[in-house]
Amino acid sequence: MKVCQLCAVDFTLYHFLQPLMQALRAAGHEVTGVCARGDLAGKVEAAGFRVLDAPIRRSSNPLDLWRAYRALVRLFRTQAFDVVHVHTPVAALVGRLAAARAGVPKVVYTAHGFYFHEHMPLPKRAVHVALEWIGGRFTDLLFTQAEEDAETARRLGLSRGPVHAIGNGSDPARFRPAAEEPSARARIRAELATPPDRPVIAVVGRLVDEKGYPELLAAMRNVNAELWVIGERLASDHAGSVDAAIAALEGDEATRSRIRFLGYRSDVPDILRGADIFTLPSHREGMPRSIVEAMLTGLPVVATDIRGSREEVIEGETGMLVPVNDAAALSVALSRLVDDPSLRARMGAAGLQRARSIYDEKIVVRRQLQLMGMA
């Protein structure tokens, strides 16, 4: 079959969709990526895939949406895909409408976490639920990552076809504990001038406020550890800025000196091996891969009690869950792990076992191919 993997930006295509694309190709299908091209599209092409450009912007501007819709209708008619598989909110909505207009035989939607969530104001939440319901009239198969999202989709009728929770995963061959890669831990710590015995907390995620950075930076004032921040703000990102939270640290040199903003990194597995604790205090998620990768690296996790994260982290066993937007609770949880190496080791080992048993990306990819009838 001719399969289109559609998303808004090539960051998603490169970092998240390649394992699925590779599995589809290995099963004998022709796979094409479609997104707004950027610097990472060439890397996907270097892996042997076609990447077609589409004028998709992460924007709710009606004119931008119309342009993307028109362009996708033309592209789908020209390419005659058998399956269009859509990802990310804007691309998913516009892509499903365009696929229906172009007569694509099968439309699959993976919701990597619905944009609406429990902490969103009711009027705004209602609008986004309505948009998902409309898109669902043109969805033959809906995948969610978290079971909680699947239950919500079934209850609200967000697909005309079946709904399945597929989970999320990463590659255990890349994300391994420091004990299996001791040189990586030593190298990263030397590179960052971090003493071998200093507790290090890592966070991986876009540098935007909904990832919980303001609360995390505030919490670090009372946590006796170093923080490594891996990630940057994407040019296409419309989420709130963290500039004010970072600026607030300028008068607190004792805290600021313990926080390293490392930006975009291609060596995340090694960086995680150099850390002792992982945190993700997001306001909303689908089913975060970063937590899976941290667990595969053998790190205990402190996350917010939100959908997806609370499915991955078993409270008191593989990590701790704290309320959203609660810097004090975050500080207490992180400090408890910083001060107790044996607790870190116990939770990290439990997380590693859990991640290897159910969050291997091969399991997740195989499940998708089987449910799509394309294995």
Secondary structure, DSSP 8 states (H G I E B T S, - for coil): -EEEEEEEEHHHIIIIIHHHHHHHHHTT-EEEEEEE--TTHHHHHHTT-EEEE----S---HHHHHHHHHHHHHHHHHHT-SEEEEESHHHHHHHHHHHHHHT-SEEEEEESS-S--TTS-HHHHHHHHHHHHHHHTT-SEEEESSHHHHHHHHHHT--SS-EEE----B-TTTS--GGG-HHHHHHHHHHTT--TTS-EEEEES-SSGGGTHHHHHHHGGG--SEEEEE----TT--S---HHHHHTTTT-HHHHTTEEEEES-S-HHHHHHT-SEEEE--S--SS-HHHHHHHHTT--EEEES-TTHHHHS-BTTTEEEE-TT-HHHHHHHHHHHHT-HHHHHHHHHHHHHHHHHH-BHHHHHHHHHHHHT--
